[in-house]
């Protein structure tokens, strides 16, 4: 479970102090699918980065499964991030000179998983995402939708507890965007917690709960129509 208490994030330079997040209180339970919405610059990505242990809050406390992580060393935060989180970005972030197979395999290489086990895992993921026929393609040989599928496959191969998706359909047309949302829904139904930043109310309503941010504050929380199906 993720618990944020009175979280604040302040960015400072010589002349300006910017409050990106102000008094954020938020609890996300295991297995939830939560959407975060709000206008550009309201703090959505800052909140996602704090949850994913990419960044630290300036104020407040953050607990993950009961462990207070706000003041942990960078090494311990990195270990927790690797063990718990995977990230999906609007820009795909695939490595251009690696094939689909190699991009998906990469997290397991970093984790020093034995080669035979890596091969089995990649084969299973390629089958699951209908990407087997693209295994030896490079990212620039794929459509945007296919690239995002590869990014999701790479994110889930290490079996993270939480997927953090920052505008995962932002560069896709509506058809490919729907394919990605369906994949996220299936992952959530299999037990993965999903936290998604989106500008699309239609997509947000496919999640369980919608958090609305404005000027660094949570202004409303609402349960979507998808919650009624639970």
VOPAGU-2260 file (C-alpha; in pm, 1 decimal, decimal comma):
REM VOPAGU-2260
SITE   aa  ch    i         X         Y         Z
SITE  UNK   A    0       0,0       0,0       0,0
SITE  UNK   A    1     115,6     353,1     -86,1
SITE  UNK   A    2      52,0     624,7     170,6
SITE  UNK   A    3     142,5     990,9     123,6
SITE  UNK   A    4      94,5    1227,6     418,2
SITE  UNK   A    5     121,0    1608,0     382,4
SITE  UNK   A    6     356,9    1572,7      86,0
SITE  UNK   A    7     502,9    1890,8     -56,8
SITE  UNK   A    8     749,1    1943,2    -340,5
SITE  UNK   A    9     933,7    2272,1    -384,1
SITE  UNK   A   10    1170,3    2355,3    -668,5
SITE  UNK   A   11    1412,0    2642,2    -605,9
SITE  UNK   A   12    1662,2    2838,3    -809,5
SITE  UNK   A   13    1833,8    3169,0    -738,6
SITE  UNK   A   14    1529,4    3388,0    -783,1
SITE  UNK   A   15    1221,1    3166,3    -786,2
SITE  UNK   A   16    1057,0    2915,9    -554,9
SITE  UNK   A   17     795,5    2695,9    -720,9
SITE  UNK   A   18     558,8    2482,1    -516,9
SITE  UNK   A   19     482,7    2183,4    -739,9
SITE  UNK   A   20     288,8    1987,0    -474,7
SITE  UNK   A   21     115,0    2116,9    -163,1
SITE  UNK   A   22     -21,8    1907,6     127,4
SITE  UNK   A   23     -84,5    1592,3     -73,0
SITE  UNK   A   24    -262,2    1322,8     128,6
SITE  UNK   A   25    -323,7    1006,8     -70,8
SITE  UNK   A   26    -356,6     635,1      -8,3
SITE  UNK   A   27    -345,9     379,6    -290,1
SITE  UNK   A   28    -430,3      18,5    -209,6
SITE  UNK   A   29    -277,2    -290,4    -364,6
SITE  UNK   A   30    -456,1    -381,0    -686,7
SITE  UNK   A   31    -609,5     -38,2    -752,6
SITE  UNK   A   32    -613,3     133,4   -1089,7
SITE  UNK   A   33    -587,7     505,9   -1020,4
SITE  UNK   A   34    -586,9     789,5   -1273,4
SITE  UNK   A   35    -433,2    1130,5   -1204,2
SITE  UNK   A   36    -572,7    1424,3   -1400,9
SITE  UNK   A   37    -522,9    1798,3   -1418,5
SITE  UNK   A   38    -394,5    2077,8   -1645,2
SITE  UNK   A   39     -33,5    2097,7   -1757,4
SITE  UNK   A   40     195,4    2214,4   -1478,2
SITE  UNK   A   41     -36,6    2112,1   -1195,9
SITE  UNK   A   42     207,9    1860,0   -1043,3
SITE  UNK   A   43      98,1    1528,4   -1198,3
SITE  UNK   A   44     442,6    1414,0   -1307,8
SITE  UNK   A   45     602,9    1541,2    -984,6
SITE  UNK   A   46     357,4    1327,4    -788,3
SITE  UNK   A   47     425,9    1024,4   -1006,8
SITE  UNK   A   48     802,1    1069,7    -966,1
SITE  UNK   A   49     772,4    1083,7    -587,0
SITE  UNK   A   50     553,3     772,6    -577,8
SITE  UNK   A   51     802,8     590,9    -802,1
SITE  UNK   A   52    1101,5     697,1    -587,9
SITE  UNK   A   53    1259,3     887,7    -875,9
SITE  UNK   A   54    1233,7    1206,2    -670,5
SITE  UNK   A   55    1203,8    1289,3    -299,7
SITE  UNK   A   56     941,3    1509,5    -136,2
SITE  UNK   A   57    1047,3    1839,0      19,3
SITE  UNK   A   58     791,8    1794,0     297,4
SITE  UNK   A   59     578,7    1517,4     443,6
SITE  UNK   A   60     613,3    1140,9     466,1
SITE  UNK   A   61     580,0     854,8     220,6
SITE  UNK   A   62     524,3     494,2     329,9
SITE  UNK   A   63     537,0     188,7     101,6
SITE  UNK   A   64     392,3    -131,3     247,5
SITE  UNK   A   65     439,5      16,6     593,7
SITE  UNK   A   66     803,1     116,2     535,8
SITE  UNK   A   67     879,7     486,4     573,8
SITE  UNK   A   68    1075,5     561,1     256,6
SITE  UNK   A   69    1089,9     940,6     264,4
SITE  UNK   A   70    1432,2     954,2     431,5
SITE  UNK   A   71    1598,7     638,5     298,0
SITE  UNK   A   72    1939,9     655,2     134,2
SITE  UNK   A   73    1953,0     674,5    -244,7
SITE  UNK   A   74    2086,6     317,8    -266,8
SITE  UNK   A   75    1796,5     177,7     -64,3
SITE  UNK   A   76    1547,5     384,3    -262,3
SITE  UNK   A   77    1695,7     248,6    -585,7
SITE  UNK   A   78    1660,5    -109,6    -459,7
SITE  UNK   A   79    1298,0     -46,2    -359,6
SITE  UNK   A   80    1225,6     112,3    -696,4
SITE  UNK   A   81    1367,1    -186,5    -884,2
SITE  UNK   A   82    1173,4    -432,4    -667,7
SITE  UNK   A   83     836,3    -256,7    -679,1
SITE  UNK   A   84     792,2     -19,3    -973,3
SITE  UNK   A   85     797,1     -12,8   -1350,5
SITE  UNK   A   86     749,9     295,3   -1566,7
SITE  UNK   A   87     572,6     356,3   -1897,1
SITE  UNK   A   88     623,0     694,0   -2064,7
SITE  UNK   A   89     452,7     884,3   -2344,8
SITE  UNK   A   90     778,5     883,2   -2544,3
SITE  UNK   A   91     821,9     501,2   -2523,4
SITE  UNK   A   92    1192,8     532,5   -2418,8
SITE  UNK   A   93    1301,2     226,7   -2615,8
SITE  UNK   A   94    1668,7     185,9   -2705,2
SITE  UNK   A   95    1694,1     239,6   -3080,1
SITE  UNK   A   96    1986,4       5,5   -3149,2
SITE  UNK   A   97    1834,5    -287,4   -2958,3
SITE  UNK   A   98    1576,1    -520,0   -3109,8
SITE  UNK   A   99    1231,0    -573,6   -2960,3
SITE  UNK   A  100    1363,1    -890,3   -2794,3
SITE  UNK   A  101    1665,1    -709,4   -2649,0
SITE  UNK   A  102    1460,3    -412,4   -2524,0
SITE  UNK   A  103    1219,0    -642,5   -2342,0
SITE  UNK   A  104    1501,0    -856,6   -2202,8
SITE  UNK   A  105    1697,2    -559,5   -2063,8
SITE  UNK   A  106    1542,3    -540,5   -1712,0
SITE  UNK   A  107    1623,8    -908,6   -1658,8
SITE  UNK   A  108    1982,9    -849,8   -1772,2
SITE  UNK   A  109    2015,1    -573,6   -1511,5
SITE  UNK   A  110    1877,5    -813,5   -1250,2
SITE  UNK   A  111    2134,4   -1076,1   -1356,5
SITE  UNK   A  112    1866,7   -1334,4   -1433,1
SITE  UNK   A  113    2023,4   -1646,6   -1593,1
SITE  UNK   A  114    2009,1   -1658,4   -1973,6
SITE  UNK   A  115    1778,6   -1960,4   -2005,3
SITE  UNK   A  116    1530,7   -1804,1   -1763,2
SITE  UNK   A  117    1550,4   -1474,6   -1954,6
SITE  UNK   A  118    1476,9   -1650,8   -2282,6
SITE  UNK   A  119    1172,6   -1826,2   -2138,7
SITE  UNK   A  120    1039,3   -1504,8   -1986,7
SITE  UNK   A  121    1086,5   -1300,9   -2304,3
SITE  UNK   A  122     917,7   -1570,3   -2514,2
SITE  UNK   A  123     619,3   -1570,9   -2280,0
SITE  UNK   A  124     589,3   -1193,0   -2286,0
SITE  UNK   A  125     619,7   -1176,2   -2665,1
SITE  UNK   A  126     339,5   -1430,7   -2692,5
SITE  UNK   A  127     125,6   -1247,6   -2438,0
SITE  UNK   A  128     151,9    -916,2   -2623,9
SITE  UNK   A  129     131,6   -1068,2   -2974,5
SITE  UNK   A  130     479,6    -939,4   -3056,3
SITE  UNK   A  131     656,5   -1264,1   -3145,2
SITE  UNK   A  132     661,9   -1180,7   -3516,1
SITE  UNK   A  133     833,6    -849,9   -3430,2
SITE  UNK   A  134    1102,3    -993,7   -3198,4
SITE  UNK   A  135    1393,0    -907,2   -3430,4
SITE  UNK   A  136    1263,2    -567,4   -3540,6
SITE  UNK   A  137    1415,0    -241,2   -3422,3
SITE  UNK   A  138    1196,7      32,9   -3266,7
SITE  UNK   A  139    1209,5     253,4   -3579,8
SITE  UNK   A  140    1056,5     -34,7   -3777,5
SITE  UNK   A  141     746,1     -39,3   -3556,3
SITE  UNK   A  142     431,1     172,1   -3541,0
SITE  UNK   A  143     375,7     395,9   -3239,2
SITE  UNK   A  144     124,9     149,6   -3095,8
SITE  UNK   A  145     368,5    -139,4   -3135,4
SITE  UNK   A  146     645,4      60,7   -2970,1
SITE  UNK   A  147     424,0     131,3   -2670,9
SITE  UNK   A  148     332,3    -237,0   -2648,1
SITE  UNK   A  149     704,4    -316,9   -2636,8
SITE  UNK   A  150     748,8     -54,9   -2363,2
SITE  UNK   A  151     469,3    -216,0   -2160,0
SITE  UNK   A  152     611,7    -563,8   -2218,7
SITE  UNK   A  153     951,2    -440,3   -2097,9
SITE  UNK   A  154     786,2    -284,3   -1792,4
SITE  UNK   A  155     601,2    -597,8   -1682,9
SITE  UNK   A  156     861,2    -866,9   -1754,1
SITE  UNK   A  157    1017,3    -823,0   -1409,3
SITE  UNK   A  158     670,7    -858,3   -1249,6
SITE  UNK   A  159     649,9    -520,9   -1072,6
SITE  UNK   A  160     390,9    -460,9    -803,9
SITE  UNK   A  161     310,6    -113,6    -940,4
SITE  UNK   A  162     312,5      30,2   -1293,4
SITE  UNK   A  163     343,4     407,8   -1321,3
SITE  UNK   A  164     219,3     525,2   -1660,5
SITE  UNK   A  165     276,5     888,8   -1759,3
SITE  UNK   A  166      45,5     972,3   -2052,5
SITE  UNK   A  167      97,0     624,9   -2204,3
SITE  UNK   A  168    -136,7     696,4   -2497,2
SITE  UNK   A  169     -36,8    1059,7   -2553,2
SITE  UNK   A  170     145,5     990,7   -2882,2
SITE  UNK   A  171    -106,8     739,9   -3017,6
SITE  UNK   A  172    -423,3     756,7   -3221,9
SITE  UNK   A  173    -750,7     649,6   -3061,8
SITE  UNK   A  174    -736,8     290,6   -3188,1
SITE  UNK   A  175    -384,1     222,3   -3063,4
SITE  UNK   A  176    -459,4     417,9   -2746,6
SITE  UNK   A  177    -750,7     186,0   -2673,4
SITE  UNK   A  178    -523,4    -115,1   -2724,5
SITE  UNK   A  179    -285,5      20,0   -2460,5
SITE  UNK   A  180    -566,0      91,6   -2212,2
SITE  UNK   A  181    -695,6    -263,0   -2260,6
SITE  UNK   A  182    -348,7    -399,8   -2182,7
SITE  UNK   A  183    -332,1    -190,5   -1864,9
SITE  UNK   A  184    -677,7    -310,5   -1760,7
SITE  UNK   A  185    -572,5    -672,5   -1811,7
SITE  UNK   A  186    -258,0    -618,0   -1607,8
SITE  UNK   A  187    -465,0    -462,6   -1331,0
SITE  UNK   A  188    -711,1    -751,1   -1337,7
SITE  UNK   A  189    -416,8    -987,6   -1287,1
SITE  UNK   A  190    -323,4    -801,4    -966,9
SITE  UNK   A  191     -85,7    -522,1   -1074,2
SITE  UNK   A  192    -147,6    -179,4    -923,3
SITE  UNK   A  193    -170,8      86,9   -1197,0
SITE  UNK   A  194    -121,5     461,6   -1146,7
SITE  UNK   A  195    -177,6     652,0   -1469,9
SITE  UNK   A  196    -140,1    1020,2   -1553,9
SITE  UNK   A  197    -377,9    1115,2   -1833,9
SITE  UNK   A  198    -555,1    1413,4   -1989,1
SITE  UNK   A  199    -833,3    1190,4   -2119,5
SITE  UNK   A  200   -1146,4    1166,3   -1906,0
SITE  UNK   A  201   -1267,3     880,5   -2124,4
SITE  UNK   A  202    -956,3     679,9   -2036,9
SITE  UNK   A  203    -957,9     787,3   -1671,3
SITE  UNK   A  204   -1309,7     650,0   -1636,3
SITE  UNK   A  205   -1173,3     305,0   -1717,9
SITE  UNK   A  206    -980,8     314,6   -1388,7
SITE  UNK   A  207   -1124,1     268,7   -1038,6
SITE  UNK   A  208   -1053,4     614,0    -899,8
SITE  UNK   A  209    -971,7     955,6   -1044,5
SITE  UNK   A  210    -751,6    1206,8    -861,4
SITE  UNK   A  211    -783,4    1566,5    -986,1
SITE  UNK   A  212    -488,6    1801,6    -928,0
SITE  UNK   A  213    -484,4    2178,5    -964,2
SITE  UNK   A  214    -192,1    2407,0    -877,7
SITE  UNK   A  215     -25,5    2132,1    -674,8
SITE  UNK   A  216    -333,8    2045,8    -468,3
SITE  UNK   A  217    -567,3    1747,9    -481,7
SITE  UNK   A  218    -896,6    1925,3    -546,0
SITE  UNK   A  219   -1127,0    1625,5    -592,8
SITE  UNK   A  220   -1125,4    1247,0    -576,5
SITE  UNK   A  221   -1397,0    1048,7    -748,8
SITE  UNK   A  222   -1476,1     686,2    -816,4
SITE  UNK   A  223   -1526,8     610,3   -1182,1
SITE  UNK   A  224   -1787,8     398,4   -1356,0
SITE  UNK   A  225   -1537,3     112,7   -1372,7
SITE  UNK   A  226   -1555,6      81,0    -992,9
SITE  UNK   A  227   -1918,4     -25,3   -1014,1
SITE  UNK   A  228   -1809,0    -339,6   -1200,3
SITE  UNK   A  229   -1584,6    -455,7    -913,6
